Structures are given as structure tokens and as C-alpha cells.
Amino acid sequence: MAQHVPGTAERVGGTRKVRNTESPQEQEDAILTAARKEFEENGIRKTGVDDVAQRAGVSRSTLYRRFPNKEALLMGVAERVYLDGMRMLEAATVGYGPQDSVVEAFVAGAQMVNDDPLIRRMMLDERDALQGITKSVTGLFIEIVTGRIMQTLRGAGAQMPDDDLHAVTEILVRLVISFLDTPPLDEGRQSPESVREFAQRYLAPMVR
């Protein structure tokens, strides 16, 4: 006889059995994990809240208690995605001074947006179609990334006053978004080497 593992979702007759033994935090984690997979695989527009509930193995009422609508669900996923991304950016700048940190963060950020299907959907591919939702998500991204990169640059030795450093950092973050949203027509300028050269020549000198 197969052993039942409490707190897991099982398939019974081709459908998911609803989770009923997990803590609220475990259920929320399962919901956000399922939502990310649905958004990545099927797109943000096409994913419904019911799709997420089924994949997570929770009831609709359980999902709605934690995330009252699709925007709240997307914002919850986005915050996790961006915080994970920030840890990657911070790791890329370890051991560098402030200007070199700008270069490494810019290159790593560009690569992250290109490689992560959900970040690309939220910030580029589905931004216009989703309007208010993705506008909020992009605003969240700018806020989180600006604050964290500012801290990283300060830790790397940046001497600028806080207001100036914050302004410069936000400009850099917005430049990354614009650069990726409307890439150069010359594909050669999209290579990692060209991106690095661009950051070294034009972006790094903004920080001191």
C-alpha cells in the first residue's frame, strides 16, 4: 500500500486533490510557486486564478483568502522573482568597487531579463497588454532594485550623497528597462561584450 504523505497534493481520477493538511504559510508558498509556473508556461493574460488553484492543489476559497485577485497574485510572485534576482545581482558585484559594480550589475541584469521568461513577460512582452497590472509590477521592480543596488553601491565605496546616489541608481535601472524594451537594431550591440562596453563607457562614470 502506498504511504500517504500529509500536506501534498495528489491526483485522483485525473484531477488534483485539494491540500487540506498544510499550514497557511505552506499553502501560500504552494500558491505562489504554482502561479509562477502558470505565468511562465501559459502567459500572464491566459492564466486564470482557477488554473493556479488547481495546480497548487488548493481550493478557490483558500487562494482568494490570501490573494483576492489576479493582480495581488501577480504582485506576490513578482516580489519573489525580483528579490531572487537582486540576490543574483548582489552576488555578481561582490569584491568590486562602485563603478565596476555598476558594470557587473548592468550586465547581470540584462542577462537576467533575457533569460528569465517570467521577468521578460512582466517587463516587456506582456507589459502593454496588461496595462495597470504590469505598470504596478514594473513600479515595484524599480523601487526594489533601486533601493538594493543603492545599498550595494554604497557598500562598494560610493561616496555620493544619498539623494544623488538614489537618483543615479534609479536612472540606471530605468536605462536597463529601456535598453531591453527597445534593443539596438544592430544585433551585435546586444552581445554581452557590447553590453559590458556600453556600461563601462557611459554608465559607470555616473557613480562616484
Secondary structure, 3 states (H helix, E strand, C coil): CCCCCCCCCCEECCEECCCCCCCHHHHHHHHHHHHHHHHHHHCCCCCCHHHHHHHHCCCHHHHHHHCCCHHHHHHHHHHHHHHHHHHHHHHHCCCCCHHHHHHHHHHHHHHHHHHCHHHHHHHHHCHHHHCHHHHHHHHHHHHHHHHHHHHHHHHCCCCCCHHHHHHHHHHHHHHHHHHHHCCCCCHHHHCHHHHHHHHHHHHHHHCC
